[in-house]
Amino acid sequence: MSPNFPILPDSAATILAALGLIAIIVYIVASAAEMRAIRRENTIRELKADVRADKTSDKLADCYSAVAHGDPADCDYWDETAELFK
């Protein structure tokens, strides 16, 4: 008993190999783009955390208080701004 397996012609095998190669290239490019997007999201998340931390910074509050003492015309505005960062 010999099984009758269909054998692909050389041109069909070449086409399948080329399609497989194209699929691999597309997968690699998509993976690289996804990794860049993940890295960008992590950077944005870290930046937002830093900004959130700076919004409660005593150092910034002290800077705004110093500005308030140096600008008597807008002293109330700068004092209110300094209170936002405490």
C-alpha positions in Angstrom: 0.0 0.0 0.0 1.4 3.2 -1.0 -0.4 6.4 0.0 -1.2 8.9 -2.7 0.0 12.1 -1.4 -0.4 15.0 -3.7 3.0 16.6 -4.5 3.1 20.3 -5.1 4.7 21.6 -8.2 7.9 23.7 -7.7 6.1 27.0 -8.5 3.4 26.3 -5.8 6.0 25.5 -3.2 7.9 28.7 -4.0 4.7 30.7 -3.7 3.9 29.1 -0.3 7.5 29.8 0.9 7.3 33.4 -0.2 3.9 33.9 1.5 5.4 32.3 4.7 8.3 34.8 4.5 5.9 37.7 4.0 3.9 36.6 7.0 7.0 36.4 9.2 8.1 39.9 8.1 4.6 41.3 8.8 4.7 39.7 12.3 8.1 41.1 13.1 7.1 44.6 12.0 3.8 44.5 13.9 5.6 43.3 17.0 8.2 46.1 16.8 5.4 48.7 16.4 3.6 47.2 19.4 6.7 47.4 21.5 7.3 51.0 20.6 3.6 51.8 21.6 4.1 50.0 24.9 7.3 51.9 25.6 5.6 55.2 24.7 2.6 54.4 27.0 5.0 53.6 29.9 6.9 56.9 29.3 3.6 58.8 29.4 2.5 56.9 32.5 5.8 57.8 34.3 5.5 61.4 33.2 1.9 61.7 34.5 3.1 60.2 37.8 5.9 62.7 38.0 3.5 65.6 37.3 1.1 64.3 39.9 4.0 64.1 42.4 5.0 67.6 41.5 1.5 68.9 42.1 1.9 68.1 45.8 5.5 69.4 46.0 6.3 71.6 48.9 9.2 72.9 46.8 6.8 74.3 44.2 4.6 75.7 47.0 7.6 77.5 48.5 8.4 78.9 45.0 4.9 80.3 44.6 5.0 81.7 48.1 8.2 83.5 47.3 6.6 84.9 44.1 3.7 86.1 46.2 5.9 88.0 48.5 7.8 89.6 45.6 4.6 90.7 43.8 2.3 92.6 46.2 -0.2 93.4 43.4 -1.1 89.7 42.8 -0.1 88.4 46.3 -3.5 86.7 46.8 -3.4 84.9 43.5 0.1 83.5 44.2 -0.8 82.5 47.7 -3.9 80.6 46.4 -1.7 78.9 43.8 0.8 77.9 46.5 -2.0 76.4 48.6 -2.9 74.2 45.6 0.5 72.6 45.7 0.6 71.9 49.5 
